[in-house]
Amino acid sequence: MTRSDPDCLFCRILQGEIPATVLGRSDRSLVIADIAPQAPLHALVIPRRHAVDIGAFMAGSDAEAELADLIAQALALAKEKKIDRTGYRLAINTGSDGGQTVGHLHIHLLAGRPMGWPPG
């Protein structure tokens, strides 16, 4: 696990090389708007430490605190956007069969419409 991967889209966003609409930030994470939203509100909570997926991320020495920060950032945005009472979905896609398209762990926050099952 590295702090950053120069070939990773999200690492490049985190380093300011690629523009993004920033919705929140902390020392451990960045929250951005998804460029291909699947709901009226679709944000991505991205850890500043590069890890390809949740398994690799949790192998880090401070993973629990980092994961808590990611979730706290999602909850803060939900409260800010006043969707904390109406409902939202948090999702972590892992691997190609799980729908992961960028090889850097991130949490999706989706809201603004009913979230039926299966997702879509």
C-alpha positions in Angstrom: 0.0 0.0 0.0 1.3 3.4 -0.9 0.3 6.9 0.1 -0.3 7.8 -3.6 -0.3 6.2 -7.0 0.7 8.5 -9.9 -1.4 6.5 -12.3 -4.6 6.5 -10.1 -7.4 8.9 -11.1 -8.4 9.6 -7.5 -4.8 10.1 -6.4 -4.5 12.7 -9.2 -7.7 14.4 -8.0 -6.4 14.4 -4.4 -3.1 16.0 -5.6 -5.0 18.7 -7.5 -3.9 17.5 -10.9 -7.5 16.8 -12.1 -10.3 19.2 -11.2 -13.3 18.0 -9.2 -16.3 19.5 -7.4 -15.3 19.3 -3.7 -18.1 18.8 -1.3 -16.1 18.2 1.9 -12.7 17.4 3.2 -10.7 16.3 6.2 -7.0 15.4 6.8 -7.8 11.8 5.9 -10.3 12.2 3.0 -11.9 14.2 0.2 -15.6 14.3 -0.8 -16.4 15.1 -4.4 -19.4 15.0 -6.7 -19.5 12.0 -9.0 -19.1 13.0 -12.6 -21.6 10.3 -13.7 -24.3 10.6 -11.0 -26.7 7.7 -10.5 -28.9 9.7 -8.2 -29.7 13.4 -7.7 -27.0 13.5 -5.0 -24.1 11.2 -5.8 -20.9 11.9 -3.9 -17.7 10.0 -3.5 -15.8 9.9 -0.2 -12.1 9.1 -1.1 -9.4 8.3 1.4 -6.2 10.3 0.9 -4.2 7.0 1.3 -4.2 4.9 -1.8 -5.5 1.4 -1.4 -7.0 -0.5 -4.4 -10.0 -1.8 -2.5 -11.5 -2.3 1.0 -9.4 -5.4 1.7 -6.1 -3.6 0.9 -7.3 -0.5 2.8 -8.1 -2.5 6.0 -4.6 -3.9 6.0 -3.3 -0.4 6.8 -2.1 0.3 10.3 -4.6 3.0 11.1 -7.4 1.6 9.0 -10.2 1.7 11.6 -9.7 5.4 12.3 -9.4 6.2 8.6 -12.6 4.2 7.8 -14.4 6.1 10.7 -13.4 9.3 9.1 -14.7 8.3 5.7 -18.1 7.4 7.2 -18.1 10.6 9.3 -17.6 12.6 6.1 -20.5 10.9 4.4 -22.7 11.5 7.4 -21.7 15.2 7.6 -22.7 15.6 3.9 -26.0 13.8 4.5 -26.7 16.2 7.3 -25.6 19.3 5.4 -27.8 18.3 2.4 -30.7 17.5 4.8 -31.1 13.9 3.6 -30.1 12.4 7.0 -33.8 11.9 7.8 -35.2 11.0 4.4 -32.6 8.4 3.6 -29.6 7.6 1.5 -27.4 4.8 0.5 -23.7 4.3 1.3 -22.0 1.7 -1.0 -18.4 0.4 -1.4 -18.0 -1.5 -4.6 -15.1 -4.0 -4.6 -13.6 -5.7 -7.7 -15.0 -5.8 -11.2 -17.9 -8.2 -10.2 -18.8 -5.7 -7.4 -19.0 -2.8 -9.9 -15.7 -1.1 -8.9 -14.4 1.0 -11.8 -11.6 3.0 -10.2 -8.9 1.1 -8.4 -8.9 3.3 -5.3 -11.2 2.6 -2.4 -14.1 5.1 -2.2 -17.6 5.2 -0.6 -20.6 6.3 -2.7 -23.2 8.4 -1.1 -26.5 8.3 -3.1 -29.7 10.1 -2.3 -32.6 12.1 -3.6 -34.7 9.3 -5.0 -36.0 6.0 -3.6 -33.1 3.4 -3.5 -34.8 0.1 -4.5 -33.2 -3.3 -4.6 -31.4 -4.3 -6.6 -29.4 -1.1 -6.9 -29.9 0.9 -10.0 
